[in-house]
Amino acid sequence: MNEIRFSADQLEGNAVNFFKGRMINRGAWKDDDAGWMARRGQEWEHLRPRMEYLQTPKRKLKQYESYFMTGKLPRAHPYEDEPAICLFYLLWWHPDRSDENWHEIRETIRHIGSNVQLFEEYPLFWTQHYEASKAAFLVGAGRWSNMAPDEGFRGGFMDGLEERMLNFLIDVDAIDASLMIYGMSPAFWLREDDSRSNPHALYQYDKFINRWYDCVSSGQHDQYLKDERRRTSILEFLNAVAEFPLDQRKPDHFKAVFVRKIRGILDNQPLPDEFRKLWREIRQSVDGDGDGDGNDPF
């Protein structure tokens, strides 16, 4: 998304209304249209099981439903531990998912957190919104077995909106992708039956893959390889990538796409010597003739 700028007056007006329980671009809710409201109600019934799966308290579930259906916000309280409805849900459930609207919502929340003179009672407003959003997003979309089809969630957590939200909202530089993402969990994800795998797990998206490669290419993994537990996790992941049966998957299968990206990096991009040697040994053991030159068929 290209950066979209808003005037300070516009953001300040949004912020004042926000504290009065008036959502930004409230007109996107067509609550005077019976047909629109009926369709919105059906959408909420589709989403509700996801919130129940995450063990959302009933009080908060009612606040979520009210926002989803009407755009009404609970009143913000100074120094609350976390917002009643965090930025992640404000974005996801707004009827207007345009780039401009998402930017306006995010920048309004950020404006409140940075303008101490006007909003002195809310010094941690942006931080609280961001941390609560990151936590909600990673629980729903960052765990390999959450929101799997055999649990009734064929569309995963967000029905395919995960990568857009990841790119827009989440700072992966602050996440140790090498430990949180590319270890045992993605190995399990690759080896598990698709019916028990999150179809939109964050491992597969370029933003996380690039973060992982940054960790590898910088030599960070060399330190991890000296630790037995971490080394085991890395080996599990690399073996799962090498063993994945691409010939049994369609080219656009979500795991197959991910495996091709990772193998492409491991075969063709610069790697620290020890890591490259490890990958070649794994390929040799799995493939029988892997020499790491990127030309061996899998």
FENQUI-V857701 format. One record per backbone hydrogen bond with DSSP energy under -0.5 kcal/mol. NH is the residue of the N-H (numbers start at 1). CO is the residue of the C=O. Records with the same first field share a line. If there is no record, write none. Layout:
BEGIN
NH: CO + CO
END
This chain:
BEGIN
11: 7
12: 8
13: 9
14: 10
15: 11
16: 12
17: 13
18: 14
19: 15
20: 16 + 17
21: 18
22: 17
23: 21 + 71
26: 23
28: 25
29: 26
30: 28
31: 29
33: 30
34: 32
37: 33
38: 34
39: 35
40: 36
41: 37
42: 38
43: 39
44: 40
45: 41
46: 42
47: 43
48: 44
49: 45
50: 47
51: 47
52: 48
53: 49
54: 50
55: 52
56: 51
61: 57
62: 58
63: 59
64: 60
65: 61
66: 62
67: 63
68: 64
69: 65
70: 66
71: 66 + 67
72: 66
73: 21
79: 121
80: 77
89: 86
90: 86
91: 87
92: 88
93: 89
94: 91
97: 95
102: 98
103: 99
104: 100
105: 101
106: 102
107: 103
108: 104
109: 105
110: 106
111: 107
112: 108
113: 109
114: 110
115: 111
116: 114
119: 115
122: 119
125: 122
128: 124
129: 125
130: 126
131: 127
132: 128
133: 129
134: 130
135: 131
136: 132
137: 133
138: 134
139: 135
140: 136
141: 137
142: 138
146: 143
148: 145
149: 197
150: 195
151: 148
152: 149
153: 148
154: 152
156: 153
159: 155
160: 155
161: 158
165: 161
166: 162
167: 163
168: 164
169: 165
170: 165 + 166
172: 170
174: 171
175: 172
177: 175
179: 176
180: 176
181: 177
182: 177
183: 181
186: 181
187: 183
188: 184
189: 185
190: 186
191: 187
192: 188
196: 193
197: 194
198: 144
199: 197
201: 198
202: 141
204: 201
205: 202
208: 205
209: 205
210: 206
211: 207
212: 208
213: 209
214: 210
215: 211
216: 212
217: 213
218: 214
219: 216
220: 215
221: 215
222: 219
223: 219 + 220
224: 220
225: 221
226: 223
227: 224
228: 226
231: 227
232: 228
233: 229
234: 230
235: 231
236: 232
237: 233
238: 234
239: 235
240: 236
241: 237
242: 238
243: 239
244: 240
246: 244
248: 245
249: 246
253: 250
257: 253
258: 254
259: 255
260: 256
261: 257
262: 258
263: 259
264: 260
265: 261
266: 262
267: 263
268: 264
269: 265
276: 272
277: 273
278: 274
279: 275
280: 276
281: 277
282: 278
283: 279
284: 280
285: 281
286: 282
287: 283
288: 283 + 284
END
